Amino acid sequence: MKKKFIFWIIVTAAVMLALPGLMASFVKSDAGMAACLLLFFVVNPIYSLVVGVFAGKDVGHMWSLPVISAVLYLSGAWLFFGMGEMAFILYAGVYLMIGLITMLVSRKCFHLIGKKFPC
């Protein structure tokens, strides 16, 4: 279980820290704005959903993945786009809520599936 957790931390760091860094470094002008909008409104919410689903499989050990994802997003956004920008706190809160709600829903679904179809 520890290997899965470490794997997800590494993937989360890549998505929430490396992608904004790459966009800030290599994509310029109007294309950079479009890439950031794509990142903030498509990639990060979908990644928060994915993290929530995988955290819901084992809430006891992986409950902190949505929290870590939101914190790493906020760190990356402040590092590459502007320290202290309050809008990024709102985005991080939304990503945290997406991850936590998805984790709780998927936990319940996995629990129900496990009762109906025991392995």
N, C-alpha and C positions, 0 to 999 in steps of 0.2 A: 504494500500500500504506500510505503514511503517513496518508492520509485515513481509511482504514478503522480504523487503529489509534487515531487521535484520536477518531473516532466512538465506538468501543467504550469508550474511557476516559470520554467524556462520559456515555454510557449507564450505565456502571458507577458513576460518581459519583452519578448520579441515583438509581439503585436502592439502592446501599449507603449513601449519605449522606442523600439527600433523603427517602426513605421513612421511615427511623427518625426523622428530624427532624419530619416531618409527623405521625407517630403520637404522638410525645412531646408535640407542641404542641397538636394538635386533638382527639385521642381521649382521653377521660377514663375513669376508674374501671375497672369490670370489662370494658367493651368495649375498653379500652386493652390489658388483659392478653390478651384473645382476639386482638386485632389483632397484638400482638407475637408471640404463639405462631404465628399464621398466617405472619407474616413470617419468623420464625426456622426454622420447620419445613416451609414450603411454598415461599414466594417465593424466598428466598435459595438453597436447594439447587437449585431448578429453574434459577435464573439462573446458578448455577455450572456446571450441565450445559451450558447454552446457550453460555456463554463458552468452555468447554472444547471444544465442537464447532467453534466458529468459530476458535479458536486452533489447532485441529488441522488446519485447511485450509492454514495457512502457519506451521508451527512455528518456522521460522527468524526470522520477523519478529514473531510474535505470542505467543511462548512466555510472555511476562511477564504476559499478561492474567489468568490465574488467580491469580497472586501479587498483582497490583495489586487485584484484586477482594477477596481476603481481607484485605489491608491496609486498604482503604477500609472494609470492613465493620467491622473492629476499631476503626478510628478513629471511625466513626459511632456504633457501639454505646457506646464509652467516652465520647464527647462527649455523647450524649443520655440514656444510661441509667445510667452510673456508671463513673467513671474507675478503672481498675485491677481491675475485676471479672474474676476468673480464668475464669469460665464462658465469657465471650466469646472468650477465647483458644482454648478447646476448639472452640467453634463455628467460629471462623476457620480452625482447623486442618482441621476436617472439610470446610468449603467449599473449602479449598485442595486437599485430597486429591480431592474430587469433580471439581474443575476439571482437575487434572493427569491423573488417570486417564482422564477423558473425552477430554482432549486427545490422549493417547497412543493410545487406542483408535480415535478418529475419524481420527487421522493414518494409522494402519494401514489402516483401512477405505477412506479416500480413496485411499491408495496402491494397494490391491488393485483398487478400482473403476477407477482410471485405467489399470491394466494390461489389464483385461478390455475396457474400453470407451474406447479412446483418443479424445480429442476432436480 
